[in-house]
Amino acid sequence: MRQRKGLNVWNVGNKEYYKLYDTVIVIAEHLEDGSTRIRLNNGGWKTNHTKNCMNDFLKRFGFKVFQKDFKWYVRGRELPFEFETDMVYFVAHPNNGSFVVGRFIEEKFKAFTREAWDHAFNYGQYQQTLK
């Protein structure tokens, strides 16, 4: 992975953390079934540098954060979904040698807790935004 200014990456158990300056922009939890729970958080910093750092992580799944008409999206193999709030949660599921996005939920920033993470995945739904 390319070294980017202000970015620190570390692993704790089955989780990866990407911290850009003072904002944890990616938390990934690698699950036993081969899927990965992913939280992206721009912390209000919608910059090319933030997108590039997120994309360094997402590249392994074939996903990418991009901007169109001043809105942020996450694109995988299926239709992109909008990432217009500060934070989005989704699951990357293995599928025939690549990955697909499971359900997702986006929400305004709030402190990360295990309960918030579980709630997001128990009640989130995948909604396509681009046609």
LOMI-907930 format. One line per 5 residues: number of its first residue (from 1); their letters; for each residue x negated, y negated, z of C-alpha. Coordinates in nm, 3 decimals. Each point is the difference from the previous one (the first is absolute). Example, Ala and Ser with C-alpha at 12.3 -4.5 7.8 and 13.67 -1.06 7.14 Angstrom:
<atoms>
1	as	-1.230:0.450:0.780 ~ -0.137:-0.344:-0.066
</atoms>
This chain:
<atoms>
1	mrqrk	0.000:0.000:0.000 ~ -0.112:-0.350:-0.080 ~ -0.108:-0.215:0.296 ~ 0.219:-0.310:0.024 ~ -0.063:-0.312:0.207
6	glnvw	0.177:0.007:0.337 ~ 0.124:0.359:-0.038 ~ -0.067:0.264:0.263 ~ 0.115:0.360:-0.041 ~ 0.004:0.267:0.268
11	nvgnk	0.151:0.342:0.066 ~ 0.149:0.124:0.326 ~ 0.116:0.360:-0.014 ~ 0.236:0.033:-0.296 ~ 0.046:-0.378:-0.042
16	eyykl	-0.181:-0.261:-0.207 ~ 0.001:-0.371:0.077 ~ -0.094:-0.282:-0.238 ~ -0.049:-0.330:0.181 ~ -0.052:-0.314:-0.208
21	ydtvi	-0.135:-0.271:0.227 ~ 0.259:-0.004:0.284 ~ 0.282:0.191:-0.176 ~ 0.037:0.376:-0.021 ~ 0.120:0.018:-0.361
26	viaeh	0.023:0.381:-0.031 ~ 0.076:0.278:0.246 ~ 0.013:0.347:-0.150 ~ 0.094:0.317:0.185 ~ -0.098:0.319:-0.183
31	ledgs	0.252:0.275:0.076 ~ -0.047:0.377:0.003 ~ 0.226:0.051:-0.304 ~ -0.239:-0.208:-0.217 ~ 0.215:-0.313:0.000
36	trirl	-0.111:-0.335:0.142 ~ 0.205:-0.258:0.190 ~ -0.116:-0.344:-0.108 ~ 0.062:-0.343:0.147 ~ -0.106:-0.305:-0.202
41	nnggw	-0.005:-0.335:0.177 ~ -0.110:-0.322:-0.168 ~ 0.046:-0.197:0.322 ~ 0.125:-0.293:-0.207 ~ -0.326:-0.012:-0.199
46	ktnht	0.124:0.065:-0.354 ~ -0.339:-0.040:-0.164 ~ -0.184:0.184:-0.276 ~ -0.259:0.104:0.258 ~ 0.269:0.164:0.217
51	kncmn	0.147:0.180:-0.305 ~ -0.344:0.119:-0.113 ~ -0.077:0.143:0.343 ~ 0.337:0.179:0.014 ~ -0.056:0.132:-0.353
56	dflkr	-0.340:0.144:0.099 ~ 0.189:0.223:0.242 ~ 0.301:0.072:-0.227 ~ -0.211:0.099:-0.301 ~ -0.042:0.358:0.128
61	fgfkv	0.378:0.047:-0.020 ~ 0.037:-0.161:-0.341 ~ 0.190:-0.293:0.158 ~ -0.061:-0.370:-0.037 ~ 0.122:-0.329:0.150
66	fqkdf	0.066:-0.257:-0.272 ~ 0.166:-0.337:-0.037 ~ 0.263:-0.106:-0.253 ~ 0.186:-0.332:0.006 ~ -0.154:-0.076:0.342
71	kwyvr	0.141:0.320:0.153 ~ -0.205:0.295:0.126 ~ 0.075:0.358:-0.103 ~ -0.141:0.346:0.063 ~ -0.018:0.220:-0.309
76	grelp	-0.046:0.374:-0.004 ~ 0.106:0.251:-0.264 ~ 0.366:-0.097:0.040 ~ 0.156:-0.345:-0.025 ~ -0.169:-0.269:0.213
81	fefet	0.160:-0.130:0.317 ~ -0.016:-0.354:0.128 ~ -0.230:-0.085:0.290 ~ 0.122:-0.351:0.075 ~ -0.005:0.008:0.380
86	dmvyf	-0.317:0.013:0.206 ~ 0.008:0.376:0.048 ~ 0.111:0.312:-0.185 ~ -0.006:0.365:0.108 ~ 0.013:0.298:-0.237
91	vahpn	-0.108:0.361:-0.034 ~ -0.228:0.126:-0.277 ~ 0.105:0.357:-0.083 ~ -0.227:0.234:-0.198 ~ 0.161:0.102:-0.330
96	ngsfv	-0.179:0.219:-0.257 ~ -0.347:-0.146:0.054 ~ 0.114:-0.359:0.049 ~ 0.219:-0.185:0.250 ~ 0.352:-0.147:-0.003
101	vgrfi	0.157:-0.252:0.235 ~ 0.254:0.135:0.244 ~ 0.245:-0.229:0.169 ~ -0.118:-0.341:0.110 ~ 0.105:-0.288:0.219
106	eekfk	-0.123:-0.356:0.019 ~ 0.038:-0.230:0.295 ~ -0.120:-0.324:0.147 ~ -0.315:0.026:0.207 ~ 0.031:0.143:0.347
111	aftre	-0.254:0.162:0.223 ~ -0.078:0.357:-0.109 ~ 0.122:0.267:0.241 ~ 0.051:0.372:-0.042 ~ 0.374:-0.050:0.050
116	awdha	0.012:-0.264:-0.276 ~ -0.191:0.233:-0.235 ~ 0.233:0.293:0.071 ~ 0.308:-0.220:-0.033 ~ -0.117:-0.123:-0.339
121	fnygq	-0.033:0.354:-0.134 ~ 0.317:0.131:0.159 ~ 0.224:-0.277:-0.133 ~ -0.176:-0.143:-0.309 ~ 0.132:0.066:-0.347
126	yqqtl	-0.164:-0.024:-0.341 ~ 0.155:-0.270:-0.217 ~ -0.127:-0.069:-0.350 ~ -0.027:-0.368:-0.089 ~ -0.132:-0.017:-0.358
131	k	0.170:0.150:-0.303
</atoms>
